[in-house]
């Protein structure tokens, strides 16, 4: 089976190690930036990419091909895995679409919000009866970091289970079985992509923690010793903010479920329940959300994203994926759904309004998803969806 991995970052390099180690799998890496493709070819040509795990085990795999050519990457692919930031999904899908076999499975790790809406717009065969399968993972199955680019990656911790949405939904069990075996991760099929979008915890955790850490930052650079822990830096105030955001997502879930009683949204849970389910063995203190974040060994030592601006001088990296990806392609998507459902989201609005200032983008205007940069997001409004009926019926 030919598998095409799109991307060259932490997740993509982990997938190279896992999938290329299987002699029955032919792995092609599609790295659209030629510099990435050539660097990866050079780095991995001798021994491939190795992934190391917390239990001391290691697995190594070498891709059959690394290319920046979309036609070569897509030709004959049975499975296409997008392991790159959500802002790159559209460009990659548009480039691959003319060359993909009609029955190829296409999925994102993770999908973030509105991935299915994007696929239906840019993949002409993503229609009922075409044989095409579109899927998305709620989150990455692991916390992983490249140790030596193109050579070695560390898997810091693995989640107990990861939700998987599949379109058409009737293929969910089949897709979960195949993918679980390939990537060595337990995948739990859920009912639909709408549930996956609402259940995406990255949209709460990442922008919420960035807000908690830096909304009072006065612009003064700080030394390396003051770079805060990211997950371990969650204090009581930030935990309360995350819980409030989670409550607003659940209110949106309930409003949509009320409008469509047959729609299964039971996989959409609160942030603390998700955290404890995802990391049952890594969290030492489970009594509060604050304690759960601070005692999660899978998050240990991970620091907030920063930019170096001088010798031992750093500033917050507001352009990191925690805002640049998780707001327009996650939190704003849910906020757009809440607007269609008539649900007020004051805490989510506060975080988005703060984030859009830092990103110098505009998503919310006068309390509506109507800013100039919505067109580059995955909010339902970007796809012309103007009612809850259109959202559910799509």
N, C-alpha and C positions, 0 to 999 in steps of 0.2 A: 504494500500500500504506500502510495506517495503522500506524504504530509508536507504541507508548506507552512512554515512558521514565519509570520510577518513581524519584523522587529529585530532589534539587536541589543536590548537592554537586559535588566535583571531577569525578568520573567522569560524572555525569549532564550537567553542563554541557559536558564534552568531547563527549559523544554528541550533544547538541543541535547543536553546531557541525557535526559530521561528517554526521549523518543529514539534518538540515534543509537542508543545502546542496544536496541532491539534489532537484530539482524533482518527481521521481516519487514521493517519500516525503512523506507527511503525518505530521508529528510532533506528538503530544500529550504534554505533560508532566504526570504525576500527582505532585503534591507534597501529601501528605496533611495536612501542617500548613498551615492556611489562611494563616498569616503568610508561609510560604515561597512559596506560590503567588502571593500578591499582590505580594510583593517581586520575584519573578522576572518577573511580568508587567510591572511598572513599570520594572524595570531593562532588560529586553530588548525592550520594545515598539518602540523606534525602529530599531535596527540589528541586533538579534539578538545571538548569542553568537559571539565569534571565538576560534579556537584557533590559537596560534602554535607552530611546531615548531623544533627545533634548527637545521635547515638554512635558517631564515629565511622559510620559506613560512608562509602563513596561510590559514585557511578559515573561512567565516562562515555561520551558518545561523540562521534564526528559526523557532521553534515556531509551529505553527498555533494551538494552544490550550494554555493552562496552567490546570490545575484541581485543586481539592481534592475533587472529587466522583468517587467510585469508578465510579458507573454511567456517567458521561460519559466517563471515561478508558478504560473497558473496551469500550464499545460499538463494534463493528466492528473491533476491533484484530486485525490478523493476527499481530503480533509484540509481545510485552511484554518489556521489558528492565528487570530490577531492578538499578539502579545505586545501591544504598544499603546501609547496614550490615546484617549478617546478623541482628542482633536485631530489625530491622524487617521481615524477609521474611514472617514468619508473619502479622502484622497486615495487611500490604498484600495478601497472597494471599487471606486470608479476606475482605477488603473487596471485592476484584475478582472473586472466584470466581463469585458469582451472575450476573454481567453479562458474562462472557467468552464469545465465540463458541466453539462446541465444538471447532473445529479450530485454535484459536490456538496459536502457539508461545510458550512461556513460559520465560525463562531468566534467570540471575543472572550478573552481572559484578562480582566473582567469585562462585562458588557457595559456597565454603567447604565444610565437611564436613556430610554428611547432608542436603544440599539435596533430593535425590531422596526421602528418607524423609519429609521435611516435605511435599513436594508430594503424595505419595500419600495423606497423611493429610488435607490440607486442600482438595485439588482433587478433587471427586468424580468428574470425568471422566478423571482421570489413571490409567486402567486400560487393559489391552491391548485393542486393537481400537477404541478411542474416537476415534482420529484426532488426539488431543492429542499435542503434542511438548513434552517438558521437557528443558532443556539447561543446562549450566553451564560457565563458563570457570574454569580453575584459578586464574588471577590476572587482574588488569587488564592489557590489552595495553600500557599506557603508565604511566609515572610522570607524574602531572599535578597541577597546583596552580592553583586559582583566583587570578588576579591582581586582577581587579575583579569583585566578585560580580555575576553575572547578565550580565556584559558581555564579559569576557575571561578566558581560561584558557591557561596555558602547559603544553605537552606537553614535559617535560624529557628524556624518553628513551623509546624503544620497544623492546619485546622482539622477538627474532628470530622467535619462534613461541610460541603459547600453546595448551596442551592444552584440548580441548573434549570433554566427555562428553554423550551424547545418549540419551534414552529415548523411544521404542524405539531400540535401537542400529542397526537397519537404516536409519534416517533420517540417520545421522551424516554421510555424505558430502554429502547435500543441504543439511543445516543448515550445515555448515562452509563450503560454497561461497557460500551466500546471505549469511551473517553476515560472512565475510571481505570480501566486496565492500562491504557496507554500512558497516562500521566501519574499513575500510582497515587491516586487521591480518591477518597470516597465522595461521590456526587449524589445529591438528593434531588430528584426531579420535582419541580413544583408546577402548579397548574398552568401558569401563563406568564407572558412577559410583563404584563401590567403589575403583577405581584413582584416580579424581580426588580422592577424599577422602584417601587415603593419600599422594598425590603433592603435596598442597597445601603448598607451602614456607612460606607465611605462618605456618602453625601452628608451625613451627620457628623461623624467623627473627625474627618480631616478639616473641613472649614470651621467646625465648631471649636476644635482645639487651637487652630491658628488664631481664631478670634480671641479665645481665652488667654493665649500666651501674649498676644501682641496688640490688642485693641487699645491698650494704654501706652504703647511705645511712643516715646517723644521724638524719635528721629536720631537720637544719639547712638553712634556705633558702640559696640560692647566687645570686650576681649573674649578669647576662646573659652576661658573658664566660666563665662556667664552664658554660653549657649545652652539654652534649657533642654532638658529631656523633652521629647515630644509626648509620647503616651504617658511616660512616668512623670511628666510635668502637669498632669491634670490635677487641679486642686478642687476643693469643694464647690467653688463658684462655677468653674468650668463644667464640672459634672452636672450641676443643676441646669446649666445652659443646654448641655447635650440631652438631658432628660426632657427638657421643655421642647426642644426641636423634635425629639422622638414622639412626644405626645401629639404634636401637630401633624406628624406623618400618620399616626394612628387615627386621628380624627378624619384625615383625608381618606384613609382606607375605609373607615366606617361609613362615610358619606357615599363613597362609590359602591360599597357593598349594599347599602340601602337602596340605591338606585337600580342595582342589578343583582337581585338576590341569588341568582344562579352562578354568579362569578365567584370563584374560589380565591380568596385573599388571605387564607389562614396562615400562610407562611410569613406574613408581614407581622413582625413582633417588635417589642420595645428593645431599646439599645442594650439594656443590662441582660435581658434574657438571651439576646443574640451573642453577646460577649461570652457569657458563661457556657452557652452551647458550643460555640466555636473553639473555645480553649478550656475544656473541662479539667484537664490535667495540669495546665500551666499556670492557672490562677490560684494563688495561695489564700487570698482573702476575698471572700465572695459576698460579704454582707452588704456592701454599698457599691455603687458604680465607681465612686472615687477610689475605693480600696481595690476594686477589681482591676482597674487600669494600672494602678501603681504596683500591683503584685503579680502582673502577668509576665512570666519569664520569657515568652515569645517576643515581648516588646522591650525587653531589658536593654538599656544602653543606647537605644535609638534616639537621636537628637533632632531638634527642629531644623528645618531647612534654612540655611543662611547663605549669604554671599560675603566673600571677603572684599573689603573696601580699603584695606591698608594693612600695614604690619600689625598683626594681632588686633585687627579691628573688623567687626562683622556687623551686618544688618540682616533683618529677616528677608528671606527669599520669597517675596509675595508672588513672584512669577512661577513658583514651583507648582507641581501638579495638584498639591493639596488645595489650591485655590483655582489655578488656571484650568485644571481638568474637572475637579469635583464640584465646582459651581456651575459652569454652563452645561456640563454633560451629566450632571447628577442632581444636585440640589435644586437648580432652576427647573429641571424637568418635573420633579415632584411639586415644586411651587406652582408650575403651570397647571398641573392636574388639580391641585387644591383650588386654584382660581376657577377652573371649570366646574368643580364640585361645590363652590360657594363656601369654602372653609377658610376662616381667618387664620393667618400664620404670622403673628407678630414677631416671634423669636426668629424664625427662619428669615423673615424680611430684614430684621436687624442685621443678621449675619451677611445676607446677600448684599445689602446696601453698603456695609462696611467693606466687603470684598470687592465690589465693583469699583469703589474708589481706589483701592490699592492696585487693581488690575487696569485702571483707566478705561473701563468698558461700561456700557450701560445696558442693564437688563430689566430693571424695574423702574417704571416711570409712573408717579402718582399712584402707586399701589397696584400697577398692572404690569403683566409681562408684555412689554411693548417697546423696550429700548432698542436702539439701533443695532446692538450686537446680538439680539435674539436670533437673527438670521444665521449666525454662525454657531448656534447652540443646538441641542436636541430637544428643546422644549416643544410640547405638542403644538403650540402656537406657530412655531417655525414651519410646521408641516401643514398649516392651514386648518388645524383642528380647532373648532370654535365652540364645541358643546361637549358635554359629558357623553351624550349619545353617540357622537362621532368617535370619541375616544374608545368607548367600550365596544362599539360595533365594528371598529377597524380591525 
